[in-house]
Amino acid sequence: MPLKELVRAMATELVDHPDQVEVSEVAGDQNTVIELRVAQVDIGKVIGKEGRTAQAMRTLLSALSQKLGTRAHLDIVD
Protein backbone atom coordinates (compact mmCIF):
# COMPACT_ATOMS: atom_id res chain seq x y z
CA MET A 1 0.00 0.00 0.00
CA PRO A 2 2.74 2.59 0.71
CA LEU A 3 4.23 1.81 -2.71
CA LYS A 4 0.94 2.64 -4.40
CA GLU A 5 0.62 5.88 -2.44
CA LEU A 6 4.19 6.92 -3.29
CA VAL A 7 3.51 6.55 -7.02
CA ARG A 8 0.18 8.39 -6.69
CA ALA A 9 1.83 11.29 -4.83
CA MET A 10 4.62 11.65 -7.38
CA ALA A 11 2.29 11.44 -10.38
CA THR A 12 -0.30 13.92 -9.10
CA GLU A 13 2.41 16.54 -8.62
CA LEU A 14 3.69 16.09 -12.17
CA VAL A 15 0.50 16.18 -14.24
CA ASP A 16 -1.99 18.88 -15.24
CA HIS A 17 -4.99 16.62 -14.57
CA PRO A 18 -4.38 15.05 -11.14
CA ASP A 19 -7.99 13.87 -10.92
CA GLN A 20 -7.31 11.41 -13.76
CA VAL A 21 -4.36 9.69 -12.07
CA GLU A 22 -5.12 6.01 -11.43
CA VAL A 23 -2.74 3.68 -9.63
CA SER A 24 -3.37 -0.04 -9.25
CA GLU A 25 -1.30 -2.71 -7.57
CA VAL A 26 -0.97 -6.24 -8.96
CA ALA A 27 0.65 -8.57 -6.45
CA GLY A 28 2.60 -11.58 -7.65
CA ASP A 29 4.55 -14.28 -5.85
CA GLN A 30 7.80 -12.36 -5.47
CA ASN A 31 7.13 -9.17 -7.37
CA THR A 32 4.53 -6.41 -7.18
CA VAL A 33 3.61 -4.46 -10.31
CA ILE A 34 2.37 -0.90 -9.82
CA GLU A 35 0.38 0.28 -12.85
CA LEU A 36 0.08 4.02 -13.43
CA ARG A 37 -2.54 5.53 -15.71
CA VAL A 38 -2.75 9.26 -16.45
CA ALA A 39 -4.58 11.43 -18.97
CA GLN A 40 -3.28 11.05 -22.53
CA VAL A 41 -1.99 14.65 -22.56
CA ASP A 42 0.03 14.01 -19.37
CA ILE A 43 1.91 10.90 -20.54
CA GLY A 44 4.90 12.98 -21.65
CA LYS A 45 5.15 14.68 -18.28
CA VAL A 46 5.22 11.38 -16.43
CA ILE A 47 7.77 9.82 -18.79
CA GLY A 48 9.94 12.92 -19.07
CA LYS A 49 12.69 13.80 -21.48
CA GLU A 50 14.46 10.60 -22.56
CA GLY A 51 12.52 8.72 -19.87
CA ARG A 52 14.37 10.37 -17.01
CA THR A 53 11.31 11.18 -14.92
CA ALA A 54 9.95 7.65 -15.23
CA GLN A 55 13.37 6.23 -14.34
CA ALA A 56 13.58 8.46 -11.28
CA MET A 57 10.14 7.28 -10.17
CA ARG A 58 11.23 3.66 -10.66
CA THR A 59 14.39 4.27 -8.62
CA LEU A 60 12.43 5.70 -5.69
CA LEU A 61 9.89 2.88 -5.89
CA SER A 62 12.66 0.29 -5.92
CA ALA A 63 14.38 1.87 -2.91
CA LEU A 64 11.18 1.91 -0.86
CA SER A 65 10.23 -1.63 -1.87
CA GLN A 66 13.65 -2.94 -0.82
CA LYS A 67 13.28 -1.19 2.51
CA LEU A 68 9.91 -2.94 2.95
CA GLY A 69 11.46 -6.28 2.02
CA THR A 70 9.67 -6.77 -1.30
CA ARG A 71 10.25 -6.07 -4.99
CA ALA A 72 8.20 -3.70 -7.11
CA HIS A 73 8.12 -2.58 -10.72
CA LEU A 74 6.40 0.49 -12.22
CA ASP A 75 4.45 0.20 -15.47
CA ILE A 76 3.10 3.34 -17.12
CA VAL A 77 0.00 2.26 -19.03
CA ASP A 78 -1.41 4.19 -21.99
Helices and strands as residue ranges (DSSP letters): H 2-14, G 18-20, E 22-27, E 32-37, G 40-42, H 43-47, G 49-51, H 52-67, E 72-77
